[in-house]
Amino acid sequence: MDWHSTQHREELILVLRGQVRLERQSGRRRQHVRVAAGQSILLPRRTLHRVVNVFRGTAQYVYITAGGGMR
């Protein structure tokens, strides 16, 4: 998935199969964390990020967003 922002929402990423690398950008600094099947990570609002498959096969994940009200 290409770089994008959570905008006004929080986003929960739950990995169902395989392993992904979640990369996020804060200013000029990039951080990354590996998230494996059965693990999840919560991204706060206004977080620039992308998800990269680091599994040999097809990684599967779902994302859930909340708090999408206009401000």
N, CA and C atoms as a LAMMPS dump frame, in Angstrom:
ITEM: TIMESTEP
0
ITEM: NUMBER OF ATOMS
213
ITEM: BOX BOUNDS ff ff ff
-5.0000000000000000e+02 5.0000000000000000e+02
-5.0000000000000000e+02 5.0000000000000000e+02
-5.0000000000000000e+02 5.0000000000000000e+02
ITEM: ATOMS id mol type element x y z
1 1 1 N 0.846 -1.165 0
2 1 2 C 0 0 0
3 1 3 C 0.899 1.237 0
4 2 1 N 0.564 2.219 -0.806
5 2 2 C 1.351 3.443 -0.875
6 2 3 C 1.165 4.297 0.372
7 3 1 N 2.021 5.303 0.495
8 3 2 C 1.944 6.244 1.619
9 3 3 C 0.582 6.931 1.621
10 4 1 N -0.009 7.021 2.8
11 4 2 C -1.273 7.733 2.972
12 4 3 C -1.394 8.146 4.438
13 5 1 N -2.4 8.942 4.731
14 5 2 C -2.601 9.461 6.087
15 5 3 C -3.915 8.945 6.663
16 6 1 N -3.942 8.803 7.966
17 6 2 C -5.177 8.43 8.645
18 6 3 C -6.149 9.606 8.712
19 7 1 N -5.684 10.797 8.385
20 7 2 C -6.493 12.011 8.4
21 7 3 C -7.106 12.225 9.775
22 8 1 N -8.439 12.275 9.865
23 8 2 C -9.124 12.549 11.137
24 8 3 C -9.557 11.272 11.854
25 9 1 N -8.986 10.136 11.446
26 9 2 C -9.392 8.856 12.025
27 9 3 C -8.217 8.156 12.699
28 10 1 N -8.53 7.331 13.667
29 10 2 C -7.557 6.384 14.197
30 10 3 C -7.674 5.137 13.336
31 11 1 N -6.596 4.383 13.213
32 11 2 C -6.627 3.186 12.379
33 11 3 C -5.979 2.021 13.121
34 12 1 N -6.684 0.908 13.185
35 12 2 C -6.163 -0.313 13.782
36 12 3 C -5.858 -1.277 12.65
37 13 1 N -4.629 -1.774 12.605
38 13 2 C -4.234 -2.762 11.609
39 13 3 C -4.034 -4.084 12.322
40 14 1 N -4.774 -5.1 11.87
41 14 2 C -4.723 -6.434 12.455
42 14 3 C -4.229 -7.4 11.383
43 15 1 N -3.089 -8.037 11.632
44 15 2 C -2.507 -8.956 10.648
45 15 3 C -3.089 -10.346 10.884
46 16 1 N -3.689 -10.906 9.842
47 16 2 C -4.326 -12.213 9.922
48 16 3 C -3.392 -13.337 9.476
49 17 1 N -2.522 -13.043 8.507
50 17 2 C -1.62 -14.055 7.952
51 17 3 C -0.331 -13.392 7.49
52 18 1 N 0.777 -14.045 7.759
53 18 2 C 2.064 -13.533 7.284
54 18 3 C 2.645 -12.485 8.205
55 19 1 N 3.374 -11.565 7.595
56 19 2 C 4.035 -10.511 8.356
57 19 3 C 4.154 -9.283 7.469
58 20 1 N 3.898 -8.117 8.051
59 20 2 C 4.032 -6.857 7.323
60 20 3 C 4.969 -5.926 8.091
61 21 1 N 5.491 -4.965 7.378
62 21 2 C 6.283 -3.897 8.006
63 21 3 C 5.454 -2.629 7.889
64 22 1 N 5.12 -2.061 9.016
65 22 2 C 4.39 -0.804 9.033
66 22 3 C 5.422 0.314 9.125
67 23 1 N 5.418 1.192 8.146
68 23 2 C 6.326 2.34 8.139
69 23 3 C 5.491 3.588 8.366
70 24 1 N 5.988 4.448 9.255
71 24 2 C 5.288 5.713 9.479
72 24 3 C 6.287 6.85 9.498
73 25 1 N 5.798 7.997 9.091
74 25 2 C 6.643 9.18 8.977
75 25 3 C 6.174 10.218 9.974
76 26 1 N 7.124 10.76 10.713
77 26 2 C 6.841 11.833 11.656
78 26 3 C 7.846 12.94 11.374
79 27 1 N 7.389 13.99 10.686
80 27 2 C 8.322 15.03 10.259
81 27 3 C 9.29 14.447 9.242
82 28 1 N 10.576 14.561 9.508
83 28 2 C 11.587 14.005 8.6
84 28 3 C 12.036 12.61 9.033
85 29 1 N 11.486 12.139 10.126
86 29 2 C 11.898 10.86 10.7
87 29 3 C 10.948 9.729 10.293
88 30 1 N 11.525 8.621 9.827
89 30 2 C 10.737 7.436 9.499
90 30 3 C 10.974 6.365 10.54
91 31 1 N 9.897 5.717 10.949
92 31 2 C 9.97 4.608 11.895
93 31 3 C 9.314 3.401 11.242
94 32 1 N 9.746 2.209 11.635
95 32 2 C 9.081 1.02 11.122
96 32 3 C 9.028 -0.047 12.207
97 33 1 N 8.006 -0.886 12.09
98 33 2 C 7.817 -1.988 13.028
99 33 3 C 7.232 -3.16 12.249
100 34 1 N 7.69 -4.359 12.578
101 34 2 C 7.128 -5.564 11.96
102 34 3 C 5.941 -6.032 12.787
103 35 1 N 4.911 -6.412 12.084
104 35 2 C 3.689 -6.882 12.731
105 35 3 C 3.352 -8.239 12.106
106 36 1 N 3.28 -9.285 12.927
107 36 2 C 3.052 -10.64 12.456
108 36 3 C 1.606 -11.062 12.689
109 37 1 N 1.243 -12.188 12.076
110 37 2 C -0.108 -12.739 12.219
111 37 3 C -0.48 -12.837 13.696
112 38 1 N -1.674 -12.366 14.023
113 38 2 C -2.15 -12.373 15.401
114 38 3 C -1.812 -11.112 16.169
115 39 1 N -1.029 -10.225 15.57
116 39 2 C -0.668 -8.965 16.219
117 39 3 C -1.414 -7.815 15.562
118 40 1 N -1.494 -6.705 16.284
119 40 2 C -2.135 -5.514 15.74
120 40 3 C -1.355 -4.279 16.175
121 41 1 N -1.649 -3.181 15.503
122 41 2 C -1.016 -1.909 15.852
123 41 3 C -2.047 -0.803 15.638
124 42 1 N -2.055 0.159 16.546
125 42 2 C -2.989 1.28 16.48
126 42 3 C -2.248 2.53 16.038
127 43 1 N -2.772 3.175 15.015
128 43 2 C -2.186 4.419 14.512
129 43 3 C -3.071 5.59 14.917
130 44 1 N -2.49 6.617 15.502
131 44 2 C -3.281 7.788 15.868
132 44 3 C -3.686 8.603 14.639
133 45 1 N -4.555 9.557 14.846
134 45 2 C -4.987 10.462 13.775
135 45 3 C -3.786 11.181 13.166
136 46 1 N -3.942 11.529 11.904
137 46 2 C -2.939 12.309 11.165
138 46 3 C -1.566 11.627 11.114
139 47 1 N -1.551 10.315 10.922
140 47 2 C -0.304 9.569 10.831
141 47 3 C -0.061 9.172 9.381
142 48 1 N 1.034 9.647 8.801
143 48 2 C 1.429 9.272 7.448
144 48 3 C 2.098 7.911 7.538
145 49 1 N 1.61 6.938 6.753
146 49 2 C 2.123 5.579 6.885
147 49 3 C 1.897 4.762 5.612
148 50 1 N 2.53 3.58 5.585
149 50 2 C 2.271 2.594 4.546
150 50 3 C 2.525 1.208 5.123
151 51 1 N 1.943 0.193 4.483
152 51 2 C 2.094 -1.194 4.903
153 51 3 C 2.824 -1.94 3.798
154 52 1 N 3.896 -2.666 4.163
155 52 2 C 4.715 -3.397 3.194
156 52 3 C 4.712 -4.876 3.564
157 53 1 N 4.421 -5.746 2.6
158 53 2 C 4.442 -7.185 2.829
159 53 3 C 5.891 -7.667 2.908
160 54 1 N 6.26 -8.296 4.008
161 54 2 C 7.603 -8.872 4.142
162 54 3 C 7.524 -10.396 4.278
163 55 1 N 6.372 -10.958 3.945
164 55 2 C 6.121 -12.389 4.009
165 55 3 C 6.416 -12.983 2.629
166 56 1 N 6.903 -14.213 2.586
167 56 2 C 7.183 -14.847 1.287
168 56 3 C 5.927 -15.05 0.455
169 57 1 N 4.819 -15.306 1.134
170 57 2 C 3.547 -15.484 0.437
171 57 3 C 2.715 -14.225 0.52
172 58 1 N 1.428 -14.424 0.441
173 58 2 C 0.499 -13.304 0.539
174 58 3 C 0.197 -13.015 2.004
175 59 1 N 0.468 -11.82 2.428
176 59 2 C 0.1 -11.396 3.785
177 59 3 C -1.34 -10.906 3.733
178 60 1 N -2.071 -11.17 4.804
179 60 2 C -3.455 -10.703 4.881
180 60 3 C -3.62 -9.867 6.145
181 61 1 N -4.274 -8.73 5.999
182 61 2 C -4.559 -7.883 7.156
183 61 3 C -5.853 -7.131 6.911
184 62 1 N -6.429 -6.682 7.978
185 62 2 C -7.606 -5.82 7.898
186 62 3 C -7.276 -4.524 8.632
187 63 1 N -7.921 -3.489 8.215
188 63 2 C -7.767 -2.235 8.96
189 63 3 C -9.143 -1.708 9.316
190 64 1 N -9.213 -1.151 10.494
191 64 2 C -10.46 -0.634 11.042
192 64 3 C -10.213 0.827 11.403
193 65 1 N -11.102 1.704 10.976
194 65 2 C -10.949 3.112 11.291
195 65 3 C -12.077 3.573 12.204
196 66 1 N -11.789 4.602 12.976
197 66 2 C -12.786 5.15 13.894
198 66 3 C -12.551 6.656 14.054
199 67 1 N -13.614 7.361 14.391
200 67 2 C -13.471 8.79 14.669
201 67 3 C -13.392 9.629 13.422
202 68 1 N -14.178 9.314 12.407
203 68 2 C -14.079 10.016 11.136
204 68 3 C -14.889 11.295 11.023
205 69 1 N -15.358 11.844 12.134
206 69 2 C -16.165 13.057 12.08
207 69 3 C -15.381 14.248 11.552
208 70 1 N -16.041 15.149 10.85
209 70 2 C -15.413 16.362 10.315
210 70 3 C -15.129 17.331 11.46
211 71 1 N -14.01 18.012 11.37
212 71 2 C -13.624 18.987 12.389
213 71 3 C -13.295 20.296 11.757
